[in-house]
Amino acid sequence: MGRLVQNNNMSIGDTLGLGFMTFAFFLGAGNLIFPPFAGMLAGENMTLAMIGFLVTAVGLPLAGLIAVAKANGKVMAMLPAFAATALAVSIYIIIGPAFAAPRTGLVAFEIGARPFLDNADAMIQLGALTLNKAQLLYTVAFFVIAMVLSLYPGKLLDSVGKVLTPILIFLLVGLAVSVIATPSAAIGAATGDYIDSPLSKGILEGYNTMDTLASVIFGMLIIDILRKKGVTESKAQTRYLVRAAIIAASGLAFVYISLFYLGATAGDIAKGAENGGQILTNYVTHEFGTMGTVLLAAVVSIACLTTAVGLITACSEYFNELMPKVSYKAFVIFFSVVCATVANVGLTQLINISIPVLMTIYPVAIALVAITFLTERFARPEFSHRLVLSVALFFGIFDGLKAAGMNTDFLSFMPLHSEGMAWLLPVGIAMVACLFVPAKNATAATS
């Protein structure tokens, strides 16, 4: 992708390069931890759970990228300025300092450091807080390095990325072949919510990847990259973004399916595991020995670091544009400190805390993606966007409160309430109703 394209056309090699870059954007190493754990819990109901997971972890991000392309990068243009800014700020905070960025440090610790530490769970007292000593030291060092790289971004990360992505893909392909060829144990029984509602539980588990939220940001980023590469026509941008999205989605589906199967067939390897990172490390150690564990640790640690730098940089640039009086470097330092602080909640705890937030914001993101495809069919597109997203947020708040443990039984009459998707039917009804709302002029003419 190094040369400027002519006549808004890209070569097959450049298109593949864009697709692999998009795949690398989405495959933050954190995404490796959810499928194995879900596969272990789903057991014999793995297929339905996997289909649900692929809907929200692959299908929706793919739709999100295409929606951004369809809207020429202006997917929030129909919203009032304050609402568009509030939604963008929420997404940046969630995929940045609140959850996704701190998670990179924790995944790096779980896979890149914990397996090599004799006393990884030793605790230290800091005032009223009791923290994991090794995790504290590791995450502080991790985000100091991320901060320095974000403050002085150069060609280092680009060259590391070019080497890292092929190695990571090679490792994952080898892992997938091993999992399918030599499963560790027979698939076990389903547990928890995967017993009665594996499909809906898989759908909600896919929220954890945060990729539908990220697709809105990544889509705009890819369009900007295409412009810089000489693809300036909106139709050409849409064409190449869709192709890149399909390549990325195919890669993600391959990775997720193999990791789901790894978790479902892990057997004793997964015993006592609190998250998918531990299952993945135990499996690699069991199958490939210490050398495999070292290779996995190195690649995942660097992948996590590059992801952290990317997220801190993106957030700092966005908030610097929003508040130009505060310098980019000040935001980098601030977000790095916040990430190091949040990371010491612990991986399992951080995932648990993020669930209510994701249950609230995800319906809005899904509704935004869905309604973008219908924009041209609405007589009043601005009104339709605002109504549908308001309905999604209203019911998403109640799903978030339910996930946080609050009593929302007054909504139990609604379909899918018990599955945590009470928003789906009202949003669908609002979307269909908006198709029949007449244009303003038509309303005035009949009155």
Phi, psi and chi 1 to 4 in degrees:
 res  aa     phi    psi   chi1   chi2   chi3   chi4
   1 MET       -   23.8  -67.9 -175.3   64.3      -
   2 GLY   -82.7  -24.0      -      -      -      -
   3 ARG  -101.4  157.1   60.0 -171.3 -179.7  -80.4
   4 LEU   -73.5  130.6 -171.7   70.0      -      -
   5 VAL   -80.5  154.1  -63.8      -      -      -
   6 GLN  -111.3  147.4  -60.6  -64.4  -33.2      -
   7 ASN    54.4   32.6  -58.1  -41.3      -      -
   8 ASN    58.8   26.5  -74.1  -74.9      -      -
   9 ASN  -114.7  142.7  -69.5  -41.5      -      -
  10 MET  -118.5  147.5  -70.5  172.8   65.0      -
  11 SER   -71.6  165.9   67.6      -      -      -
  12 ILE   -60.9  -40.5  -66.8  173.3      -      -
  13 GLY   -62.3  -42.3      -      -      -      -
  14 ASP   -66.2  -39.1  -75.0  -18.3      -      -
  15 THR   -64.7  -43.3  -53.9      -      -      -
  16 LEU   -63.0  -41.0  -75.0  172.2      -      -
  17 GLY   -59.9  -41.4      -      -      -      -
  18 LEU   -64.5  -39.1 -174.7   69.2      -      -
  19 GLY   -64.7  -43.4      -      -      -      -
  20 PHE   -68.6  -34.9  -76.7  124.3      -      -
  21 MET   -64.4  -41.0 -177.8 -174.3   70.7      -
  22 THR   -64.3  -40.8  -53.1      -      -      -
  23 PHE   -59.4  -43.7  170.2   75.8      -      -
  24 ALA   -65.8  -35.5      -      -      -      -
  25 PHE   -56.1  -47.6  -83.9  165.3      -      -
  26 PHE   -78.9  -34.5  -78.8  107.7      -      -
  27 LEU   -82.7   65.3 -166.3   72.7      -      -
  28 GLY   -65.1  144.1      -      -      -      -
  29 ALA   -58.1  -22.4      -      -      -      -
  30 GLY   -59.0  -30.1      -      -      -      -
  31 ASN   -66.3  -17.1  -65.0   26.2      -      -
  32 LEU   -74.4  -15.7  -57.9  176.1      -      -
  33 ILE   -91.3  -19.6   67.1  176.9      -      -
  34 PHE   -83.2  -46.1  -63.1  111.0      -      -
  35 PRO   -59.0  -42.5  -24.1   34.9      -      -
  36 PRO   -61.9  -40.3  -20.0   31.3      -      -
  37 PHE   -69.0  -41.7 -161.0   63.6      -      -
  38 ALA   -65.0  -40.0      -      -      -      -
  39 GLY   -62.5  -40.6      -      -      -      -
  40 MET   -62.4  -44.8  178.9 -168.5   75.2      -
  41 LEU   -73.3  -33.3  -63.7  176.0      -      -
  42 ALA   -74.3  -33.5      -      -      -      -
  43 GLY    52.6 -122.9      -      -      -      -
  44 GLU   -64.6  -20.0   60.6 -164.9   -0.8      -
  45 ASN   -94.4   23.0  -68.4  -25.5      -      -
  46 MET   -58.6  -40.2  174.6 -169.9   70.0      -
  47 THR   -61.3  -49.4  -56.2      -      -      -
  48 LEU   -64.2  -42.7  -83.3  176.0      -      -
  49 ALA   -62.4  -40.2      -      -      -      -
  50 MET   -65.6  -41.5 -173.0 -165.9  -61.9      -
  51 ILE   -61.0  -45.0  -70.0  169.1      -      -
  52 GLY   -60.9  -44.3      -      -      -      -
  53 PHE   -62.2  -42.7 -174.5   87.9      -      -
  54 LEU   -66.2  -29.1  -68.4  175.6      -      -
  55 VAL   -61.2  -48.6  166.5      -      -      -
  56 THR   -91.5  -20.9   43.7      -      -      -
  57 ALA   -97.3  -15.9      -      -      -      -
  58 VAL  -127.5  -53.1  177.4      -      -      -
  59 GLY   -60.5  -49.4      -      -      -      -
  60 LEU   -68.6  -42.9  -76.1  175.4      -      -
  61 PRO   -59.0  -38.3  -26.6   35.4      -      -
  62 LEU   -61.6  -47.5  171.7   62.2      -      -
  63 ALA   -62.7  -36.6      -      -      -      -
  64 GLY   -62.8  -44.2      -      -      -      -
  65 LEU   -63.6  -42.4  -73.8  174.2      -      -
  66 ILE   -66.7  -38.1  -64.5  170.9      -      -
  67 ALA   -62.6  -41.9      -      -      -      -
  68 VAL   -63.0  -41.9  171.7      -      -      -
  69 ALA   -63.1  -43.1      -      -      -      -
  70 LYS   -61.9  -35.0 -167.9  175.1 -175.4  -60.7
  71 ALA   -90.6   11.4      -      -      -      -
  72 ASN    54.1   36.8  -65.8  -38.7      -      -
  73 GLY    84.9   -5.6      -      -      -      -
  74 LYS  -110.0   62.0  -62.1  174.5 -177.6  176.0
  75 VAL   -71.4  -19.9   77.0      -      -      -
  76 MET  -105.1   14.9  -60.1 -179.5 -164.4      -
  77 ALA   -65.3  -25.0      -      -      -      -
  78 MET   -80.8   -8.8  -63.9  -69.5  173.5      -
  79 LEU   -89.8  155.0  -60.0  176.7      -      -
  80 PRO   -59.5  151.1  -17.9   27.7      -      -
  81 ALA   -54.8  -43.0      -      -      -      -
  82 PHE   -67.0  -37.2   78.3   89.9      -      -
  83 ALA   -69.9  -42.2      -      -      -      -
  84 ALA   -61.6  -42.6      -      -      -      -
  85 THR   -65.1  -43.5  -58.4      -      -      -
  86 ALA   -61.8  -41.8      -      -      -      -
  87 LEU   -67.4  -43.5 -178.7   55.6      -      -
  88 ALA   -63.3  -43.4      -      -      -      -
  89 VAL   -60.9  -43.8  166.3      -      -      -
  90 SER   -59.6  -45.1  -60.1      -      -      -
  91 ILE   -65.3  -44.4  -69.1  172.7      -      -
  92 TYR   -62.3  -40.1  -88.8  106.9      -      -
  93 ILE   -66.9  -41.3  -71.5  174.3      -      -
  94 ILE   -67.0  -47.4  -70.3  167.9      -      -
  95 ILE   -82.1   -4.8   67.6  169.1      -      -
  96 GLY  -107.0 -115.9      -      -      -      -
  97 PRO   -70.2  -20.3   24.4  -34.1      -      -
  98 ALA   -78.1  -43.8      -      -      -      -
  99 PHE  -135.9  -61.7  -60.2  116.3      -      -
 100 ALA   -64.7  -44.7      -      -      -      -
 101 ALA   -66.9  -47.8      -      -      -      -
 102 PRO   -58.8  -33.9  -24.6   33.6      -      -
 103 ARG   -62.4  -31.2 -166.8  171.7   70.1 -169.6
 104 THR   -61.6  -41.2   60.3      -      -      -
 105 GLY   -65.4  -37.9      -      -      -      -
 106 LEU   -71.5  -39.9  -71.5  168.3      -      -
 107 VAL   -65.7  -40.8  172.3      -      -      -
 108 ALA   -60.1  -39.4      -      -      -      -
 109 PHE   -67.1  -46.8  173.3   72.6      -      -
 110 GLU   -61.5  -42.3  -72.9  -70.8  -15.9      -
 111 ILE   -97.9  -33.0  -62.0  176.8      -      -
 112 GLY   -94.3  -17.2      -      -      -      -
 113 ALA  -127.9  -46.7      -      -      -      -
 114 ARG   -52.6  -43.7 -177.4 -177.6  -77.4  -84.4
 115 PRO   -60.6  -19.3  -21.7   33.3      -      -
 116 PHE  -104.8    3.2  -51.4  102.3      -      -
 117 LEU  -103.9  133.2  -61.4  174.2      -      -
 118 ASP   -76.0  -33.6  -67.1  -32.3      -      -
 119 ASN  -126.6   62.3 -162.2   10.2      -      -
 120 ALA   -72.8  -15.2      -      -      -      -
 121 ASP  -108.4   14.4  -65.9  -47.4      -      -
 122 ALA   -65.0  136.1      -      -      -      -
 123 MET  -103.8  155.8  -53.0  -54.9  -75.4      -
 124 ILE  -133.4  142.1 -175.3  173.0      -      -
 125 GLN   -97.7  121.0 -164.5   73.9   27.7      -
 126 LEU  -122.0   95.5  -72.7  177.7      -      -
 127 GLY    64.2 -123.6      -      -      -      -
 128 ALA   -86.9   -4.6      -      -      -      -
 129 LEU   -97.6  139.3  -61.0  174.6      -      -
 130 THR  -111.2  114.4  -55.6      -      -      -
 131 LEU  -122.0  155.5  -57.9  172.3      -      -
 132 ASN   -72.4  117.3 -178.4  -50.9      -      -
 133 LYS   -61.0  -49.8 -176.1  178.7  178.5 -178.7
 134 ALA   -64.0  -42.2      -      -      -      -
 135 GLN   -64.6  -40.4  179.6  180.0  -78.3      -
 136 LEU   -61.6  -50.2  174.4   64.3      -      -
 137 LEU   -63.8  -41.6  -65.6  172.5      -      -
 138 TYR   -65.9  -48.5 -175.5   92.5      -      -
 139 THR   -67.7  -35.2   51.1      -      -      -
 140 VAL   -63.3  -47.8  167.1      -      -      -
 141 ALA   -62.0  -42.0      -      -      -      -
 142 PHE   -58.8  -48.2  179.8   91.6      -      -
 143 PHE   -80.5  -18.8  -75.7  107.9      -      -
 144 VAL   -67.6  -44.8  164.9      -      -      -
 145 ILE   -63.7  -44.4  -64.4  169.4      -      -
 146 ALA   -60.2  -39.0      -      -      -      -
 147 MET   -64.8  -45.9  179.8 -179.3   70.8      -
 148 VAL   -61.7  -44.5  171.3      -      -      -
 149 LEU   -66.0  -33.2  -68.7  173.6      -      -
 150 SER   -74.8  -32.6  -60.0      -      -      -
 151 LEU   -70.8  -36.5  -77.3  170.7      -      -
 152 TYR  -126.3   64.4  -53.2  101.6      -      -
 153 PRO   -66.5  132.7   23.9  -30.6      -      -
 154 GLY  -137.3 -153.1      -      -      -      -
 155 LYS   -85.3   -4.1  -66.7 -175.3  177.4  179.1
 156 LEU   -58.4  -49.0  172.6   65.7      -      -
 157 LEU   -66.7  -36.0  -75.5  175.6      -      -
 158 ASP   -61.7  -46.3  -69.0  -25.3      -      -
 159 SER   -68.0  -38.7   56.6      -      -      -
 160 VAL   -63.1  -41.9  167.7      -      -      -
 161 GLY   -62.3  -39.3      -      -      -      -
 162 LYS   -66.7  -32.9  -74.3  174.8 -175.4  174.6
 163 VAL   -82.5  -39.9  175.5      -      -      -
 164 LEU   -68.1  -46.9  173.4   69.9      -      -
 165 THR   -59.2  -47.5  -56.7      -      -      -
 166 PRO   -60.5  -38.7  -23.3   33.7      -      -
 167 ILE   -64.5  -44.0  -67.2  174.1      -      -
 168 LEU   -62.6  -43.7 -173.7   58.7      -      -
 169 ILE   -63.4  -43.8  -68.6  171.8      -      -
 170 PHE   -59.8  -43.8  177.3   77.8      -      -
 171 LEU   -63.6  -43.1 -177.5   68.7      -      -
 172 LEU   -68.6  -36.8  -69.1  170.4      -      -
 173 VAL   -64.8  -44.8  168.8      -      -      -
 174 GLY   -60.3  -40.4      -      -      -      -
 175 LEU   -63.4  -44.4 -170.3   64.0      -      -
 176 ALA   -63.0  -44.2      -      -      -      -
 177 VAL   -61.2  -42.8  170.9      -      -      -
 178 SER   -63.4  -43.8  168.6      -      -      -
 179 VAL   -62.0  -45.1  166.6      -      -      -
 180 ILE   -73.3  -38.3  -66.3  164.6      -      -
 181 ALA   -75.1  -40.6      -      -      -      -
 182 THR  -133.3   72.9   57.3      -      -      -
 183 PRO   -61.4  142.9   20.1  -29.9      -      -
 184 SER   -70.4  -33.8  -61.2      -      -      -
 185 ALA  -156.2  170.9      -      -      -      -
 186 ALA   -70.1  154.0      -      -      -      -
 187 ILE   -66.5  131.2  -65.2  174.3      -      -
 188 GLY   -89.3 -171.6      -      -      -      -
 189 ALA   -79.1  151.4      -      -      -      -
 190 ALA   -72.8  152.5      -      -      -      -
 191 THR  -131.7  159.9   57.6      -      -      -
 192 GLY    59.3 -139.9      -      -      -      -
 193 ASP   -65.8  -16.9  -67.7  -23.2      -      -
 194 TYR   -72.9  -10.7  -72.6  101.7      -      -
 195 ILE   -72.6  -51.4  -62.1  171.8      -      -
 196 ASP   -97.3  -30.0  -61.8  -41.0      -      -
 197 SER  -138.5   63.3   48.6      -      -      -
 198 PRO   -63.7  -34.8   21.9  -31.9      -      -
 199 LEU   -66.4  -52.2 -179.3   64.4      -      -
 200 SER   -67.9  -34.2   58.9      -      -      -
 201 LYS   -66.0  -38.7  179.6   62.5  176.6  171.5
 202 GLY   -64.4  -39.6      -      -      -      -
 203 ILE   -60.0  -47.0  -72.1  171.6      -      -
 204 LEU   -69.0  -33.6  -63.4  179.8      -      -
 205 GLU   -63.7  -33.1 -169.1   66.4   25.7      -
 206 GLY   -65.4  -22.4      -      -      -      -
 207 TYR   -56.2  -36.0  -75.6    9.9      -      -
 208 ASN   -60.6  -25.8  -76.7  -36.9      -      -
 209 THR   -67.9  -23.7   63.9      -      -      -
 210 MET    63.3   17.1  -54.5 -174.1 -163.9      -
 211 ASP   -74.9  -27.3  -78.7  -13.6      -      -
 212 THR   -66.9  -39.5  -57.5      -      -      -
 213 LEU   -64.4  -44.7  -58.3  179.6      -      -
 214 ALA   -65.9  -30.1      -      -      -      -
 215 SER   -61.1  -33.0   68.2      -      -      -
 216 VAL   -64.7  -42.0  176.4      -      -      -
 217 ILE   -74.0  -46.6  -53.9  -58.4      -      -
 218 PHE   -63.1  -37.9  -69.8  157.8      -      -
 219 GLY   -58.8  -45.4      -      -      -      -
 220 MET   -65.8  -36.6  -69.3 -173.3  -82.0      -
 221 LEU   -65.3  -42.7  179.7   63.1      -      -
 222 ILE   -67.3  -39.3  -66.6  165.0      -      -
 223 ILE   -60.9  -40.7  -76.1  178.9      -      -
 224 ASP   -63.0  -40.9 -170.5   48.0      -      -
 225 ILE   -63.8  -42.2  -70.3  168.8      -      -
 226 LEU   -61.8  -41.0  -75.2  169.1      -      -
 227 ARG   -59.6  -44.2  -76.4 -164.1 -165.4  106.5
 228 LYS   -66.3  -24.6  -70.5  175.3 -178.8  174.7
 229 LYS   -89.2    2.8  -64.2  -65.5  178.9 -174.4
 230 GLY    99.3   -0.2      -      -      -      -
 231 VAL   -89.4   97.5 -178.2      -      -      -
 232 THR  -106.1  -22.4   52.8      -      -      -
 233 GLU   -73.4  136.3  -70.5  180.0    2.9      -
 234 SER   -63.7  -36.8   59.2      -      -      -
 235 LYS   -64.2  -41.0  -77.3 -173.9  177.8  179.1
 236 ALA   -67.4  -40.6      -      -      -      -
 237 GLN   -60.4  -44.6  -71.1  173.5   -4.4      -
 238 THR   -61.2  -44.9  -58.5      -      -      -
 239 ARG   -59.3  -48.2 -178.1  167.6   68.6 -111.4
 240 TYR   -75.3  -31.9  -71.1  116.4      -      -
 241 LEU   -67.9  -38.7 -178.4   49.1      -      -
 242 VAL   -64.1  -42.9  167.9      -      -      -
 243 ARG   -63.5  -43.4  -70.1  176.0 -175.1  176.1
 244 ALA   -62.4  -40.0      -      -      -      -
 245 ALA   -63.6  -40.7      -      -      -      -
 246 ILE   -66.4  -41.7  -69.2  169.6      -      -
 247 ILE   -61.0  -46.7  -67.8  168.7      -      -
 248 ALA   -63.9  -43.1      -      -      -      -
 249 ALA   -63.9  -39.4      -      -      -      -
 250 SER   -62.9  -43.3  -58.0      -      -      -
 251 GLY   -64.3  -43.4      -      -      -      -
 252 LEU   -63.8  -43.0  -73.2  171.4      -      -
 253 ALA   -60.6  -42.7      -      -      -      -
 254 PHE   -60.0  -46.3  172.0   78.0      -      -
 255 VAL   -64.2  -47.6  170.7      -      -      -
 256 TYR   -65.4  -40.9  -70.1  150.0      -      -
 257 ILE   -63.3  -44.9  -70.9  169.0      -      -
 258 SER   -66.5  -37.9   59.1      -      -      -
 259 LEU   -71.7  -34.2  -70.1  177.2      -      -
 260 PHE   -60.2  -46.8 -120.3   91.9      -      -
 261 TYR   -65.1  -36.8 -168.9   67.2      -      -
 262 LEU   -57.9  -47.8 -176.9  156.2      -      -
 263 GLY   -64.9  -40.8      -      -      -      -
 264 ALA   -68.1  -28.6      -      -      -      -
 265 THR  -107.8   14.4   58.5      -      -      -
 266 ALA   -70.4  -31.0      -      -      -      -
 267 GLY    58.2 -129.5      -      -      -      -
 268 ASP   -65.6  -21.6  -71.5  -19.7      -      -
 269 ILE   -60.5  -32.6  -70.2  171.5      -      -
 270 ALA   -90.8    1.7      -      -      -      -
 271 LYS   -60.2  126.3 -144.9  168.3 -172.6  177.2
 272 GLY    79.2    1.0      -      -      -      -
 273 ALA   -69.0  136.9      -      -      -      -
 274 GLU   -98.9  -14.9  -66.7 -177.1   -8.1      -
 275 ASN  -154.9  168.9   56.2   66.7      -      -
 276 GLY   -66.9  -24.9      -      -      -      -
 277 GLY   -60.9  -40.7      -      -      -      -
 278 GLN   -68.1  -38.7  -66.2  170.9    3.9      -
 279 ILE   -63.9  -45.7  -63.2  173.3      -      -
 280 LEU   -61.9  -45.3 -176.9   58.4      -      -
 281 THR   -63.7  -45.6  -58.5      -      -      -
 282 ASN   -60.6  -40.1  -68.1  -11.3      -      -
 283 TYR   -66.1  -47.7  178.6   86.0      -      -
 284 VAL   -62.4  -41.5  170.2      -      -      -
 285 THR   -62.0  -42.8  -55.8      -      -      -
 286 HIS   -65.3  -41.8 -178.1  -93.5      -      -
 287 GLU   -87.3  -35.4  -67.1  -65.6  -38.2      -
 288 PHE  -119.3   -0.1  -57.5  104.2      -      -
 289 GLY    74.1 -168.7      -      -      -      -
 290 THR   -61.6  -36.7  -52.8      -      -      -
 291 MET   -62.2  -41.8 -153.6   46.7 -135.1      -
 292 GLY   -63.6  -41.0      -      -      -      -
 293 THR   -64.0  -41.1  -48.6      -      -      -
 294 VAL   -64.5  -43.7  170.0      -      -      -
 295 LEU   -63.8  -46.2 -178.3   59.9      -      -
 296 LEU   -60.0  -44.8  179.4   70.4      -      -
 297 ALA   -60.5  -44.9      -      -      -      -
 298 ALA   -65.9  -48.3      -      -      -      -
 299 VAL   -66.0  -45.3  172.7      -      -      -
 300 VAL   -65.9  -39.2  168.6      -      -      -
 301 SER   -62.1  -44.5  -63.7      -      -      -
 302 ILE   -68.6  -39.2  -60.4  169.9      -      -
 303 ALA   -61.3  -43.2      -      -      -      -
 304 CYS   -63.1  -40.8  -75.6      -      -      -
 305 LEU   -65.4  -44.7 -175.0   60.7      -      -
 306 THR   -65.8  -36.8   53.9      -      -      -
 307 THR   -64.4  -44.4  -58.0      -      -      -
 308 ALA   -60.6  -44.2      -      -      -      -
 309 VAL   -62.8  -43.3  171.9      -      -      -
 310 GLY   -60.5  -43.8      -      -      -      -
 311 LEU   -69.6  -43.9  -67.2  173.2      -      -
 312 ILE   -63.7  -41.9  -69.8  169.8      -      -
 313 THR   -63.5  -47.7  -57.7      -      -      -
 314 ALA   -60.8  -45.0      -      -      -      -
 315 CYS   -65.0  -42.6  -72.4      -      -      -
 316 SER   -65.3  -40.6  -60.0      -      -      -
 317 GLU   -65.2  -42.6  -74.4  176.0   -8.6      -
 318 TYR   -63.9  -48.9  175.3   75.9      -      -
 319 PHE   -71.4  -26.2  -77.7   98.3      -      -
 320 ASN   -67.1  -38.2  175.7 -127.2      -      -
 321 GLU   -68.0  -35.8  -73.3  176.2   13.0      -
 322 LEU   -72.3  -38.9 -153.1   58.9      -      -
 323 MET  -129.9   76.4  -66.1  178.6  -83.6      -
 324 PRO   -61.9  -17.7   16.9  -27.4      -      -
 325 LYS   -69.4  -23.7  -71.9 -175.8  178.9  179.0
 326 VAL   -95.8  126.3 -177.9      -      -      -
 327 SER   -69.8  157.6   70.7      -      -      -
 328 TYR   -57.0  -44.7  166.1   78.8      -      -
 329 LYS   -63.3  -36.5  -70.7 -174.0  176.2 -178.5
 330 ALA   -63.6  -40.5      -      -      -      -
 331 PHE   -66.4  -39.8  -84.5  118.2      -      -
 332 VAL   -59.1  -48.0  166.7      -      -      -
 333 ILE   -62.5  -45.5  -65.8  166.7      -      -
 334 PHE   -60.8  -50.2  172.3   72.4      -      -
 335 PHE   -66.2  -34.9  -73.2  133.2      -      -
 336 SER   -65.0  -42.6  -60.5      -      -      -
 337 VAL   -64.1  -43.5  171.1      -      -      -
 338 VAL   -61.4  -44.3  171.8      -      -      -
 339 CYS   -60.6  -45.2  -72.0      -      -      -
 340 ALA   -63.0  -36.4      -      -      -      -
 341 THR   -70.0  -49.5  -55.2      -      -      -
 342 VAL   -64.3  -34.6  173.3      -      -      -
 343 ALA   -59.1  -27.4      -      -      -      -
 344 ASN   -82.9    9.4  -78.6  -75.5      -      -
 345 VAL   -70.0  -31.8  169.6      -      -      -
 346 GLY   104.2  146.6      -      -      -      -
 347 LEU   -62.0  -50.9 -177.3   56.5      -      -
 348 THR   -61.9  -43.6  -54.8      -      -      -
 349 GLN   -66.2  -40.3  -68.7   78.4    6.3      -
 350 LEU   -63.0  -41.3 -175.2   62.0      -      -
 351 ILE   -61.7  -44.0  -68.3  168.6      -      -
 352 ASN   -62.8  -40.2  -69.1  -23.8      -      -
 353 ILE   -67.8  -36.8  -67.2  168.4      -      -
 354 SER   -71.3  -24.5   69.3      -      -      -
 355 ILE   -57.7  -51.0  -71.5  171.9      -      -
 356 PRO   -59.3  -37.3  -23.7   34.2      -      -
 357 VAL   -65.3  -44.9  178.2      -      -      -
 358 LEU   -66.8  -35.8  -65.6  175.5      -      -
 359 MET   -64.2  -27.7  -66.6  -71.5  -79.5      -
 360 THR   -81.8  -46.2  -59.0      -      -      -
 361 ILE   -86.3  -27.7 -162.7   71.4      -      -
 362 TYR   -61.9  -42.6 -118.1   81.6      -      -
 363 PRO   -55.7  -36.9  -27.5   35.5      -      -
 364 VAL   -66.3  -44.6  179.9      -      -      -
 365 ALA   -64.2  -43.0      -      -      -      -
 366 ILE   -64.8  -43.2  -65.5  169.8      -      -
 367 ALA   -63.0  -38.5      -      -      -      -
 368 LEU   -62.6  -44.4  177.7   64.1      -      -
 369 VAL   -64.1  -46.9  169.4      -      -      -
 370 ALA   -63.6  -44.5      -      -      -      -
 371 ILE   -72.8  -23.6 -158.0  166.7      -      -
 372 THR   -61.3  -34.4  -59.7      -      -      -
 373 PHE   -72.1  -18.8  -72.4   98.3      -      -
 374 LEU  -104.0   -1.2  -64.0  172.7      -      -
 375 THR   -50.1  -44.7  -60.6      -      -      -
 376 GLU   -68.3  -17.5  -66.8  166.2    3.0      -
 377 ARG   -88.5  -10.8  -63.0 -177.8  178.2  -87.4
 378 PHE   -87.9  135.5  -65.2  123.4      -      -
 379 ALA   -71.1  -30.3      -      -      -      -
 380 ARG  -127.6   79.6  -65.3  175.7   63.1 -175.1
 381 PRO   -61.2  -41.0   17.1  -28.7      -      -
 382 GLU   -62.5  -48.3  -76.9 -168.7    2.5      -
 383 PHE   -58.9  -43.4  168.6   79.7      -      -
 384 SER   -63.1  -46.6  -58.4      -      -      -
 385 HIS   -59.1  -46.5  -86.9 -113.4      -      -
 386 ARG   -67.2  -40.1  -64.7  171.8 -172.5 -169.6
 387 LEU   -66.4  -50.0  175.9   66.4      -      -
 388 VAL   -62.8  -44.2  169.5      -      -      -
 389 LEU   -68.9  -31.5  -95.1   60.7      -      -
 390 SER   -66.3  -42.7  -63.6      -      -      -
 391 VAL   -63.1  -43.4  171.4      -      -      -
 392 ALA   -61.3  -43.4      -      -      -      -
 393 LEU   -66.7  -42.6  178.0   60.1      -      -
 394 PHE   -58.0  -51.8  178.7   79.3      -      -
 395 PHE   -77.1  -28.0  -74.1   97.5      -      -
 396 GLY   -63.1  -36.2      -      -      -      -
 397 ILE   -59.9  -42.2  -72.7  170.0      -      -
 398 PHE   -69.3  -36.9  -71.6  110.9      -      -
 399 ASP   -65.1  -36.8  -77.9  -22.3      -      -
 400 GLY   -65.9  -42.5      -      -      -      -
 401 LEU   -63.7  -39.1  -69.0  173.1      -      -
 402 LYS   -63.1  -42.8  179.1  176.6  179.4  -70.1
 403 ALA   -65.3  -28.1      -      -      -      -
 404 ALA   -81.0   -3.0      -      -      -      -
 405 GLY   100.3    3.6      -      -      -      -
 406 MET   -82.0  154.5  -66.3 -174.4   68.5      -
 407 ASN   -80.1  116.4 -170.3  -29.2      -      -
 408 THR  -124.1   34.9   58.1      -      -      -
 409 ASP   -64.2  -19.3  -72.8  -14.3      -      -
 410 PHE   -66.3  -12.7   62.0   92.2      -      -
 411 LEU  -104.1    9.1  -71.2  174.6      -      -
 412 SER   -65.1  -18.2   59.0      -      -      -
 413 PHE   -71.5  -16.0   67.5   92.8      -      -
 414 MET   -79.9  140.6  -65.3 -171.5   67.1      -
 415 PRO   -59.1  140.5  -20.4   30.3      -      -
 416 LEU    68.7   10.6  -59.9  176.0      -      -
 417 HIS   -62.1  -44.4  171.3  -97.7      -      -
 418 SER   -66.4  -25.1   58.5      -      -      -
 419 GLU   -86.9   -4.0  -75.1   86.9   -5.2      -
 420 GLY    82.9   22.0      -      -      -      -
 421 MET  -130.8   43.9  -69.3 -171.0  -69.9      -
 422 ALA   -63.5  -20.0      -      -      -      -
 423 TRP   -71.9  -22.6   60.9  -87.9      -      -
 424 LEU   -62.7  -49.6 -169.7   58.3      -      -
 425 LEU   -66.7  -48.3 -175.3   61.4      -      -
 426 PRO   -58.9  -39.5  -23.1   32.1      -      -
 427 VAL   -65.7  -42.0  166.7      -      -      -
 428 GLY   -61.4  -44.0      -      -      -      -
 429 ILE   -64.0  -44.5  -68.9  170.9      -      -
 430 ALA   -60.9  -40.2      -      -      -      -
 431 MET   -65.9  -44.1 -145.3  173.5  -72.4      -
 432 VAL   -66.0  -42.9  171.5      -      -      -
 433 ALA   -59.7  -37.9      -      -      -      -
 434 CYS   -65.4  -23.2  -74.1      -      -      -
 435 LEU   -66.8  -22.1  -68.0  170.0      -      -
 436 PHE  -105.2    2.8  -62.5   96.6      -      -
 437 VAL   -74.4  122.9  173.7      -      -      -
 438 PRO   -73.3  161.3   26.8  -32.6      -      -
 439 ALA   -65.7  157.3      -      -      -      -
 440 LYS   -57.7  -42.8  -89.4 -173.3  177.0 -179.8
 441 ASN   -63.7  -37.0  -66.9  -19.4      -      -
 442 ALA   -66.6  -38.4      -      -      -      -
 443 THR   -65.4  -41.2  -53.4      -      -      -
 444 ALA   -67.3  -36.1      -      -      -      -
 445 ALA   -67.5  -32.0      -      -      -      -
 446 THR   -85.6  -12.1   56.9      -      -      -
 447 SER   -90.6      -   59.6      -      -      -
